[in-house]
């Protein structure tokens, strides 16, 4: 699954911590951990906010585009 690898890379590249991202998105850190493990995916609303926060396209994160904005 591409999402788990790409979200991990985007988070690492952002310079933000999981705690900061979780607070900004009003979700638990466990949600982010589960995305990184490939156990589930964010809702469309959270994905939209996540893309803005990480300055990354949803197409890249979801594996529809092979190039990162980072």
PDB file of N, CA, C and O in Angstrom, chain B, residues numbered from 101:
ATOM      1  N   UNK B 101       0.841  -1.185   0.000  1.00  0.00           N
ATOM      2  CA  UNK B 101       0.000   0.000   0.000  1.00  0.00           C
ATOM      3  C   UNK B 101       0.883   1.244   0.000  1.00  0.00           C
ATOM      4  O   UNK B 101       1.723   1.415   0.883  1.00  0.00           O
ATOM      5  N   UNK B 102       0.694   2.086  -0.965  1.00  0.00           N
ATOM      6  CA  UNK B 102       1.515   3.288  -1.085  1.00  0.00           C
ATOM      7  C   UNK B 102       1.227   4.326  -0.019  1.00  0.00           C
ATOM      8  O   UNK B 102       2.147   5.019   0.417  1.00  0.00           O
ATOM      9  N   UNK B 103      -0.010   4.458   0.414  1.00  0.00           N
ATOM     10  CA  UNK B 103      -0.361   5.533   1.322  1.00  0.00           C
ATOM     11  C   UNK B 103       0.495   5.518   2.580  1.00  0.00           C
ATOM     12  O   UNK B 103       0.997   6.563   2.996  1.00  0.00           O
ATOM     13  N   UNK B 104       0.669   4.359   3.188  1.00  0.00           N
ATOM     14  CA  UNK B 104       1.417   4.311   4.449  1.00  0.00           C
ATOM     15  C   UNK B 104       2.854   4.777   4.270  1.00  0.00           C
ATOM     16  O   UNK B 104       3.397   5.448   5.147  1.00  0.00           O
ATOM     17  N   UNK B 105       3.473   4.433   3.155  1.00  0.00           N
ATOM     18  CA  UNK B 105       4.846   4.883   2.913  1.00  0.00           C
ATOM     19  C   UNK B 105       4.889   6.376   2.594  1.00  0.00           C
ATOM     20  O   UNK B 105       5.766   7.100   3.064  1.00  0.00           O
ATOM     21  N   UNK B 106       3.948   6.813   1.805  1.00  0.00           N
ATOM     22  CA  UNK B 106       3.948   8.215   1.391  1.00  0.00           C
ATOM     23  C   UNK B 106       3.560   9.160   2.526  1.00  0.00           C
ATOM     24  O   UNK B 106       4.102  10.262   2.616  1.00  0.00           O
ATOM     25  N   UNK B 107       2.650   8.759   3.377  1.00  0.00           N
ATOM     26  CA  UNK B 107       2.286   9.622   4.497  1.00  0.00           C
ATOM     27  C   UNK B 107       3.447   9.691   5.484  1.00  0.00           C
ATOM     28  O   UNK B 107       3.710  10.747   6.060  1.00  0.00           O
ATOM     29  N   UNK B 108       4.130   8.592   5.677  1.00  0.00           N
ATOM     30  CA  UNK B 108       5.304   8.596   6.563  1.00  0.00           C
ATOM     31  C   UNK B 108       6.364   9.553   6.035  1.00  0.00           C
ATOM     32  O   UNK B 108       6.931  10.337   6.795  1.00  0.00           O
ATOM     33  N   UNK B 109       6.633   9.490   4.737  1.00  0.00           N
ATOM     34  CA  UNK B 109       7.616  10.373   4.114  1.00  0.00           C
ATOM     35  C   UNK B 109       7.188  11.844   4.212  1.00  0.00           C
ATOM     36  O   UNK B 109       8.001  12.708   4.542  1.00  0.00           O
ATOM     37  N   UNK B 110       5.933  12.119   3.930  1.00  0.00           N
ATOM     38  CA  UNK B 110       5.436  13.501   3.954  1.00  0.00           C
ATOM     39  C   UNK B 110       5.496  14.082   5.361  1.00  0.00           C
ATOM     40  O   UNK B 110       5.841  15.251   5.538  1.00  0.00           O
ATOM     41  N   UNK B 111       5.166  13.279   6.352  1.00  0.00           N
ATOM     42  CA  UNK B 111       5.231  13.749   7.740  1.00  0.00           C
ATOM     43  C   UNK B 111       6.672  14.025   8.128  1.00  0.00           C
ATOM     44  O   UNK B 111       6.979  15.069   8.703  1.00  0.00           O
ATOM     45  N   UNK B 112       7.545  13.099   7.817  1.00  0.00           N
ATOM     46  CA  UNK B 112       8.970  13.276   8.147  1.00  0.00           C
ATOM     47  C   UNK B 112       9.531  14.514   7.462  1.00  0.00           C
ATOM     48  O   UNK B 112      10.273  15.279   8.078  1.00  0.00           O
ATOM     49  N   UNK B 113       9.190  14.718   6.208  1.00  0.00           N
ATOM     50  CA  UNK B 113       9.695  15.849   5.434  1.00  0.00           C
ATOM     51  C   UNK B 113       9.115  17.187   5.890  1.00  0.00           C
ATOM     52  O   UNK B 113       9.717  18.238   5.667  1.00  0.00           O
ATOM     53  N   UNK B 114       7.960  17.144   6.520  1.00  0.00           N
ATOM     54  CA  UNK B 114       7.289  18.384   6.933  1.00  0.00           C
ATOM     55  C   UNK B 114       7.981  19.074   8.103  1.00  0.00           C
ATOM     56  O   UNK B 114       7.859  20.286   8.276  1.00  0.00           O
ATOM     57  N   UNK B 115       8.699  18.306   8.897  1.00  0.00           N
ATOM     58  CA  UNK B 115       9.319  18.858  10.086  1.00  0.00           C
ATOM     59  C   UNK B 115       8.362  18.958  11.271  1.00  0.00           C
ATOM     60  O   UNK B 115       8.738  19.429  12.344  1.00  0.00           O
ATOM     61  N   UNK B 116       7.125  18.513  11.068  1.00  0.00           N
ATOM     62  CA  UNK B 116       6.134  18.515  12.141  1.00  0.00           C
ATOM     63  C   UNK B 116       6.151  17.174  12.864  1.00  0.00           C
ATOM     64  O   UNK B 116       6.485  16.148  12.271  1.00  0.00           O
ATOM     65  N   UNK B 117       5.798  17.183  14.123  1.00  0.00           N
ATOM     66  CA  UNK B 117       5.680  15.932  14.861  1.00  0.00           C
ATOM     67  C   UNK B 117       4.265  15.383  14.689  1.00  0.00           C
ATOM     68  O   UNK B 117       3.348  16.102  14.293  1.00  0.00           O
ATOM     69  N   UNK B 118       4.110  14.110  14.990  1.00  0.00           N
ATOM     70  CA  UNK B 118       2.765  13.518  14.943  1.00  0.00           C
ATOM     71  C   UNK B 118       1.848  14.227  15.923  1.00  0.00           C
ATOM     72  O   UNK B 118       0.664  14.420  15.647  1.00  0.00           O
ATOM     73  N   UNK B 119       2.384  14.610  17.049  1.00  0.00           N
ATOM     74  CA  UNK B 119       1.594  15.313  18.061  1.00  0.00           C
ATOM     75  C   UNK B 119       1.087  16.641  17.517  1.00  0.00           C
ATOM     76  O   UNK B 119      -0.079  16.985  17.714  1.00  0.00           O
ATOM     77  N   UNK B 120       1.949  17.393  16.832  1.00  0.00           N
ATOM     78  CA  UNK B 120       1.549  18.679  16.254  1.00  0.00           C
ATOM     79  C   UNK B 120       0.485  18.494  15.172  1.00  0.00           C
ATOM     80  O   UNK B 120      -0.485  19.249  15.103  1.00  0.00           O
ATOM     81  N   UNK B 121       0.681  17.488  14.337  1.00  0.00           N
ATOM     82  CA  UNK B 121      -0.280  17.215  13.266  1.00  0.00           C
ATOM     83  C   UNK B 121      -1.626  16.808  13.852  1.00  0.00           C
ATOM     84  O   UNK B 121      -2.672  17.292  13.420  1.00  0.00           O
ATOM     85  N   UNK B 122      -1.593  15.917  14.835  1.00  0.00           N
ATOM     86  CA  UNK B 122      -2.829  15.458  15.470  1.00  0.00           C
ATOM     87  C   UNK B 122      -3.583  16.632  16.094  1.00  0.00           C
ATOM     88  O   UNK B 122      -4.803  16.729  15.963  1.00  0.00           O
ATOM     89  N   UNK B 123      -2.864  17.510  16.763  1.00  0.00           N
ATOM     90  CA  UNK B 123      -3.498  18.665  17.388  1.00  0.00           C
ATOM     91  C   UNK B 123      -4.128  19.571  16.338  1.00  0.00           C
ATOM     92  O   UNK B 123      -5.256  20.033  16.507  1.00  0.00           O
ATOM     93  N   UNK B 124      -3.403  19.824  15.257  1.00  0.00           N
ATOM     94  CA  UNK B 124      -3.896  20.693  14.184  1.00  0.00           C
ATOM     95  C   UNK B 124      -5.146  20.109  13.517  1.00  0.00           C
ATOM     96  O   UNK B 124      -6.054  20.847  13.136  1.00  0.00           O
ATOM     97  N   UNK B 125      -5.184  18.791  13.379  1.00  0.00           N
ATOM     98  CA  UNK B 125      -6.305  18.122  12.712  1.00  0.00           C
ATOM     99  C   UNK B 125      -7.404  17.709  13.678  1.00  0.00           C
ATOM    100  O   UNK B 125      -8.455  17.220  13.263  1.00  0.00           O
ATOM    101  N   UNK B 126      -7.157  17.908  14.975  1.00  0.00           N
ATOM    102  CA  UNK B 126      -8.118  17.537  16.009  1.00  0.00           C
ATOM    103  C   UNK B 126      -8.434  16.038  15.981  1.00  0.00           C
ATOM    104  O   UNK B 126      -9.592  15.624  16.030  1.00  0.00           O
ATOM    105  N   UNK B 127      -7.361  15.242  15.899  1.00  0.00           N
ATOM    106  CA  UNK B 127      -7.466  13.785  15.915  1.00  0.00           C
ATOM    107  C   UNK B 127      -6.450  13.251  16.919  1.00  0.00           C
ATOM    108  O   UNK B 127      -5.652  14.018  17.460  1.00  0.00           O
ATOM    109  N   UNK B 128      -6.472  11.963  17.168  1.00  0.00           N
ATOM    110  CA  UNK B 128      -5.504  11.369  18.085  1.00  0.00           C
ATOM    111  C   UNK B 128      -4.226  10.992  17.328  1.00  0.00           C
ATOM    112  O   UNK B 128      -4.244  10.758  16.119  1.00  0.00           O
ATOM    113  N   UNK B 129      -3.133  10.940  18.065  1.00  0.00           N
ATOM    114  CA  UNK B 129      -1.874  10.492  17.466  1.00  0.00           C
ATOM    115  C   UNK B 129      -1.995   9.048  16.984  1.00  0.00           C
ATOM    116  O   UNK B 129      -1.325   8.641  16.035  1.00  0.00           O
ATOM    117  N   UNK B 130      -2.856   8.284  17.648  1.00  0.00           N
ATOM    118  CA  UNK B 130      -3.074   6.894  17.251  1.00  0.00           C
ATOM    119  C   UNK B 130      -3.603   6.769  15.833  1.00  0.00           C
ATOM    120  O   UNK B 130      -3.283   5.809  15.132  1.00  0.00           O
ATOM    121  N   UNK B 131      -4.413   7.734  15.404  1.00  0.00           N
ATOM    122  CA  UNK B 131      -4.909   7.719  14.017  1.00  0.00           C
ATOM    123  C   UNK B 131      -3.732   7.785  13.046  1.00  0.00           C
ATOM    124  O   UNK B 131      -3.677   7.032  12.074  1.00  0.00           O
ATOM    125  N   UNK B 132      -2.800   8.684  13.316  1.00  0.00           N
ATOM    126  CA  UNK B 132      -1.638   8.850  12.442  1.00  0.00           C
ATOM    127  C   UNK B 132      -0.780   7.592  12.457  1.00  0.00           C
ATOM    128  O   UNK B 132      -0.303   7.142  11.415  1.00  0.00           O
ATOM    129  N   UNK B 133      -0.589   7.037  13.630  1.00  0.00           N
ATOM    130  CA  UNK B 133       0.177   5.788  13.740  1.00  0.00           C
ATOM    131  C   UNK B 133      -0.476   4.691  12.907  1.00  0.00           C
ATOM    132  O   UNK B 133       0.215   3.937  12.222  1.00  0.00           O
ATOM    133  N   UNK B 134      -1.795   4.598  12.961  1.00  0.00           N
ATOM    134  CA  UNK B 134      -2.504   3.580  12.177  1.00  0.00           C
ATOM    135  C   UNK B 134      -2.361   3.805  10.681  1.00  0.00           C
ATOM    136  O   UNK B 134      -2.258   2.840   9.924  1.00  0.00           O
ATOM    137  N   UNK B 135      -2.352   5.070  10.232  1.00  0.00           N
ATOM    138  CA  UNK B 135      -2.129   5.352   8.806  1.00  0.00           C
ATOM    139  C   UNK B 135      -0.744   4.864   8.405  1.00  0.00           C
ATOM    140  O   UNK B 135      -0.576   4.240   7.357  1.00  0.00           O
ATOM    141  N   UNK B 136       0.247   5.150   9.246  1.00  0.00           N
ATOM    142  CA  UNK B 136       1.632   4.789   8.941  1.00  0.00           C
ATOM    143  C   UNK B 136       1.833   3.276   8.944  1.00  0.00           C
ATOM    144  O   UNK B 136       2.733   2.768   8.276  1.00  0.00           O
ATOM    145  N   UNK B 137       1.007   2.563   9.686  1.00  0.00           N
ATOM    146  CA  UNK B 137       1.049   1.100   9.720  1.00  0.00           C
ATOM    147  C   UNK B 137       0.224   0.483   8.594  1.00  0.00           C
ATOM    148  O   UNK B 137       0.315  -0.720   8.347  1.00  0.00           O
ATOM    149  N   UNK B 138      -0.576   1.292   7.914  1.00  0.00           N
ATOM    150  CA  UNK B 138      -1.438   0.779   6.859  1.00  0.00           C
ATOM    151  C   UNK B 138      -2.696   0.123   7.387  1.00  0.00           C
ATOM    152  O   UNK B 138      -3.344  -0.642   6.672  1.00  0.00           O
ATOM    153  N   UNK B 139      -3.052   0.414   8.631  1.00  0.00           N
ATOM    154  CA  UNK B 139      -4.228  -0.213   9.239  1.00  0.00           C
ATOM    155  C   UNK B 139      -5.540   0.470   8.862  1.00  0.00           C
ATOM    156  O   UNK B 139      -6.597  -0.161   8.892  1.00  0.00           O
ATOM    157  N   UNK B 140      -5.481   1.750   8.509  1.00  0.00           N
ATOM    158  CA  UNK B 140      -6.677   2.443   8.021  1.00  0.00           C
ATOM    159  C   UNK B 140      -6.264   3.700   7.275  1.00  0.00           C
ATOM    160  O   UNK B 140      -5.080   4.025   7.191  1.00  0.00           O
ATOM    161  N   UNK B 141      -7.244   4.400   6.739  1.00  0.00           N
ATOM    162  CA  UNK B 141      -7.012   5.616   5.970  1.00  0.00           C
ATOM    163  C   UNK B 141      -7.786   6.770   6.588  1.00  0.00           C
ATOM    164  O   UNK B 141      -8.796   6.550   7.256  1.00  0.00           O
ATOM    165  N   UNK B 142      -7.326   7.990   6.376  1.00  0.00           N
ATOM    166  CA  UNK B 142      -8.067   9.137   6.900  1.00  0.00           C
ATOM    167  C   UNK B 142      -9.366   9.352   6.122  1.00  0.00           C
ATOM    168  O   UNK B 142      -9.499   8.922   4.977  1.00  0.00           O
ATOM    169  N   UNK B 143     -10.308  10.019   6.762  1.00  0.00           N
ATOM    170  CA  UNK B 143     -11.532  10.401   6.061  1.00  0.00           C
ATOM    171  C   UNK B 143     -11.173  11.427   4.984  1.00  0.00           C
ATOM    172  O   UNK B 143     -10.075  11.983   4.993  1.00  0.00           O
ATOM    173  N   UNK B 144     -12.079  11.669   4.081  1.00  0.00           N
ATOM    174  CA  UNK B 144     -11.833  12.653   3.024  1.00  0.00           C
ATOM    175  C   UNK B 144     -11.599  14.036   3.625  1.00  0.00           C
ATOM    176  O   UNK B 144     -10.719  14.770   3.174  1.00  0.00           O
ATOM    177  N   UNK B 145     -12.378  14.389   4.633  1.00  0.00           N
ATOM    178  CA  UNK B 145     -12.210  15.693   5.288  1.00  0.00           C
ATOM    179  C   UNK B 145     -10.824  15.830   5.914  1.00  0.00           C
ATOM    180  O   UNK B 145     -10.176  16.867   5.769  1.00  0.00           O
ATOM    181  N   UNK B 146     -10.370  14.794   6.605  1.00  0.00           N
ATOM    182  CA  UNK B 146      -9.042  14.828   7.234  1.00  0.00           C
ATOM    183  C   UNK B 146      -7.954  14.791   6.171  1.00  0.00           C
ATOM    184  O   UNK B 146      -6.939  15.475   6.308  1.00  0.00           O
ATOM    185  N   UNK B 147      -8.143  14.011   5.120  1.00  0.00           N
ATOM    186  CA  UNK B 147      -7.162  13.964   4.033  1.00  0.00           C
ATOM    187  C   UNK B 147      -6.985  15.341   3.412  1.00  0.00           C
ATOM    188  O   UNK B 147      -5.860  15.756   3.136  1.00  0.00           O
ATOM    189  N   UNK B 148      -8.074  16.045   3.192  1.00  0.00           N
ATOM    190  CA  UNK B 148      -8.026  17.397   2.638  1.00  0.00           C
ATOM    191  C   UNK B 148      -7.195  18.318   3.540  1.00  0.00           C
ATOM    192  O   UNK B 148      -6.307  19.024   3.062  1.00  0.00           O
ATOM    193  N   UNK B 149      -7.485  18.307   4.828  1.00  0.00           N
ATOM    194  CA  UNK B 149      -6.754  19.154   5.780  1.00  0.00           C
ATOM    195  C   UNK B 149      -5.292  18.731   5.885  1.00  0.00           C
ATOM    196  O   UNK B 149      -4.402  19.571   6.017  1.00  0.00           O
ATOM    197  N   UNK B 150      -5.053  17.426   5.826  1.00  0.00           N
ATOM    198  CA  UNK B 150      -3.705  16.890   5.896  1.00  0.00           C
ATOM    199  C   UNK B 150      -2.868  17.352   4.705  1.00  0.00           C
ATOM    200  O   UNK B 150      -1.702  17.715   4.865  1.00  0.00           O
ATOM    201  N   UNK B 151      -3.457  17.338   3.524  1.00  0.00           N
ATOM    202  CA  UNK B 151      -2.751  17.795   2.323  1.00  0.00           C
ATOM    203  C   UNK B 151      -2.356  19.264   2.433  1.00  0.00           C
ATOM    204  O   UNK B 151      -1.254  19.648   2.043  1.00  0.00           O
ATOM    205  N   UNK B 152      -3.247  20.069   2.958  1.00  0.00           N
ATOM    206  CA  UNK B 152      -2.945  21.488   3.148  1.00  0.00           C
ATOM    207  C   UNK B 152      -1.830  21.649   4.180  1.00  0.00           C
ATOM    208  O   UNK B 152      -0.873  22.391   3.957  1.00  0.00           O
ATOM    209  N   UNK B 153      -1.956  20.962   5.291  1.00  0.00           N
ATOM    210  CA  UNK B 153      -0.984  21.062   6.371  1.00  0.00           C
ATOM    211  C   UNK B 153       0.411  20.604   5.931  1.00  0.00           C
ATOM    212  O   UNK B 153       1.413  21.231   6.276  1.00  0.00           O
ATOM    213  N   UNK B 154       0.467  19.514   5.174  1.00  0.00           N
ATOM    214  CA  UNK B 154       1.756  18.951   4.752  1.00  0.00           C
ATOM    215  C   UNK B 154       2.237  19.493   3.412  1.00  0.00           C
ATOM    216  O   UNK B 154       3.323  19.142   2.951  1.00  0.00           O
ATOM    217  N   UNK B 155       1.427  20.351   2.785  1.00  0.00           N
ATOM    218  CA  UNK B 155       1.751  20.890   1.458  1.00  0.00           C
ATOM    219  C   UNK B 155       2.016  19.765   0.461  1.00  0.00           C
ATOM    220  O   UNK B 155       3.019  19.760  -0.253  1.00  0.00           O
ATOM    221  N   UNK B 156       1.097  18.827   0.436  1.00  0.00           N
ATOM    222  CA  UNK B 156       1.233  17.649  -0.431  1.00  0.00           C
ATOM    223  C   UNK B 156      -0.097  17.388  -1.111  1.00  0.00           C
ATOM    224  O   UNK B 156      -1.154  17.682  -0.553  1.00  0.00           O
ATOM    225  N   UNK B 157      -0.048  16.837  -2.315  1.00  0.00           N
ATOM    226  CA  UNK B 157      -1.283  16.560  -3.045  1.00  0.00           C
ATOM    227  C   UNK B 157      -1.891  15.225  -2.608  1.00  0.00           C
ATOM    228  O   UNK B 157      -1.181  14.290  -2.239  1.00  0.00           O
ATOM    229  N   UNK B 158      -3.198  15.165  -2.659  1.00  0.00           N
ATOM    230  CA  UNK B 158      -3.881  13.913  -2.340  1.00  0.00           C
ATOM    231  C   UNK B 158      -3.550  12.853  -3.390  1.00  0.00           C
ATOM    232  O   UNK B 158      -3.459  11.667  -3.071  1.00  0.00           O
ATOM    233  N   UNK B 159      -3.373  13.277  -4.630  1.00  0.00           N
ATOM    234  CA  UNK B 159      -3.015  12.318  -5.681  1.00  0.00           C
ATOM    235  C   UNK B 159      -1.705  11.602  -5.353  1.00  0.00           C
ATOM    236  O   UNK B 159      -1.591  10.391  -5.543  1.00  0.00           O
ATOM    237  N   UNK B 160      -0.728  12.346  -4.865  1.00  0.00           N
ATOM    238  CA  UNK B 160       0.542  11.719  -4.491  1.00  0.00           C
ATOM    239  C   UNK B 160       0.343  10.774  -3.314  1.00  0.00           C
ATOM    240  O   UNK B 160       0.764   9.618  -3.366  1.00  0.00           O
ATOM    241  N   UNK B 161      -0.295  11.257  -2.255  1.00  0.00           N
ATOM    242  CA  UNK B 161      -0.461  10.431  -1.064  1.00  0.00           C
ATOM    243  C   UNK B 161      -1.238   9.154  -1.354  1.00  0.00           C
ATOM    244  O   UNK B 161      -0.959   8.109  -0.767  1.00  0.00           O
ATOM    245  N   UNK B 162      -2.209   9.235  -2.257  1.00  0.00           N
ATOM    246  CA  UNK B 162      -3.034   8.067  -2.571  1.00  0.00           C
ATOM    247  C   UNK B 162      -2.449   7.179  -3.668  1.00  0.00           C
ATOM    248  O   UNK B 162      -3.028   6.146  -4.005  1.00  0.00           O
ATOM    249  N   UNK B 163      -1.312   7.575  -4.223  1.00  0.00           N
ATOM    250  CA  UNK B 163      -0.646   6.745  -5.226  1.00  0.00           C
ATOM    251  C   UNK B 163      -1.112   6.988  -6.645  1.00  0.00           C
ATOM    252  O   UNK B 163      -0.828   6.177  -7.527  1.00  0.00           O
ATOM    253  N   UNK B 164      -1.825   8.083  -6.895  1.00  0.00           N
ATOM    254  CA  UNK B 164      -2.295   8.398  -8.242  1.00  0.00           C
ATOM    255  C   UNK B 164      -1.275   9.208  -9.034  1.00  0.00           C
ATOM    256  O   UNK B 164      -1.373   9.313 -10.256  1.00  0.00           O
ATOM    257  N   UNK B 165      -0.305   9.774  -8.343  1.00  0.00           N
ATOM    258  CA  UNK B 165       0.757  10.567  -8.948  1.00  0.00           C
ATOM    259  C   UNK B 165       2.063  10.120  -8.304  1.00  0.00           C
ATOM    260  O   UNK B 165       2.121   9.926  -7.090  1.00  0.00           O
ATOM    261  N   UNK B 166       3.100   9.957  -9.101  1.00  0.00           N
ATOM    262  CA  UNK B 166       4.334   9.436  -8.528  1.00  0.00           C
ATOM    263  C   UNK B 166       5.281  10.509  -8.004  1.00  0.00           C
ATOM    264  O   UNK B 166       6.321  10.187  -7.429  1.00  0.00           O
ATOM    265  N   UNK B 167       4.938  11.768  -8.192  1.00  0.00           N
ATOM    266  CA  UNK B 167       5.845  12.835  -7.773  1.00  0.00           C
ATOM    267  C   UNK B 167       5.312  13.606  -6.582  1.00  0.00           C
ATOM    268  O   UNK B 167       4.156  14.029  -6.561  1.00  0.00           O
ATOM    269  N   UNK B 168       6.170  13.781  -5.593  1.00  0.00           N
ATOM    270  CA  UNK B 168       5.845  14.531  -4.387  1.00  0.00           C
ATOM    271  C   UNK B 168       6.006  16.024  -4.619  1.00  0.00           C
ATOM    272  O   UNK B 168       6.791  16.448  -5.467  1.00  0.00           O
ATOM    273  N   UNK B 169       5.265  16.814  -3.867  1.00  0.00           N
ATOM    274  CA  UNK B 169       5.450  18.266  -3.893  1.00  0.00           C
ATOM    275  C   UNK B 169       6.653  18.686  -3.075  1.00  0.00           C
ATOM    276  O   UNK B 169       7.097  19.831  -3.170  1.00  0.00           O
ATOM    277  N   UNK B 170       7.191  17.779  -2.271  1.00  0.00           N
ATOM    278  CA  UNK B 170       8.263  18.119  -1.335  1.00  0.00           C
ATOM    279  C   UNK B 170       9.628  18.050  -1.974  1.00  0.00           C
ATOM    280  O   UNK B 170      10.634  18.310  -1.312  1.00  0.00           O
TER     281      UNK B 170
END
